[in-house]
Amino acid sequence: MSGHLGANMSGGQPTGASLGGPIQALRDRWGWIVGIGIALSLCGLIALGNTVVATFAVVAFAGSMMIVSGIIEIIHGFNMKTWGRFFLWIVIGLLYVGAGIITVTAAPQAAAILTLLVGAAFVASGLVRIVLAFQMREGTPWIWAAISGLITALLGVMILAQWPFSGLYVLGLFLGVDLLFAGASWVTIGLALRRRA
């Protein structure tokens, strides 16, 4: 009776069968996954090879997304029933569009501002992590949290110490490193799927 009940609860199929289809589909496409990983890694290497261009690409992408978001806000504003909400959504949309246009057209200044914010965020995040680490010393590996916070804070200090010059390469450097790690993870996943195929 318990077997019959279990079959009914799982739709008449074993629980593992519901996962077998998608996993098998991924195994069949392991080559594509490895290819995507290699492509991302190559893009990361290109970004690291020219961090200035990569930085401006990040800024242009951010500005473009702000413009698109602003246009969506404006369109949404025209669907509002009351004048107050209509006006509010339109103003927000126009601010987004304006900020996006400024970001795209003044990429070096925008990169410098974004880098300044990143550096300040790193310092603040690192200091908070250090404080939290010293507050939870009882029975926890607090030393690793403190070291992690110290490294983050020092990285922020290094970025701020070289500002505004760091605005030319920091965002591109982060993009390149992120793409490299993402590419490596996809390649690892694809090869693991190949071994299990």
Sequence and secondary structure as in RCSB ss.txt:
>XXXX:A:sequence
MSGHLGANMSGGQPTGASLGGPIQALRDRWGWIVGIGIALSLCGLIALGNTVVATFAVVAFAGSMMIVSGIIEII
HGFNMKTWGRFFLWIVIGLLYVGAGIITVTAAPQAAAILTLLVGAAFVASGLVRIVLAFQMREGTPWIWAAISGL
ITALLGVMILAQWPFSGLYVLGLFLGVDLLFAGASWVTIGLALRRRA
>XXXX:A:secstr
 HHHHHHHHTTTS TTHHHHHHHHHHHHTHHHHHHHHHHHHHHHHHHHHTHHHHHHHHHHHHHHHHHHHHHHHHH
HHTT SSHHHHHHHHHHHHHHHHHHHHHHHTHHHHHHHHHHHHHHHHHHHHHHHHHHHHHT TTS HHHHHHHHH
HHHHHHHHHHHTTTGGGGTHHHHHHHHHHHHHHHHHHHHHHHHHHH 
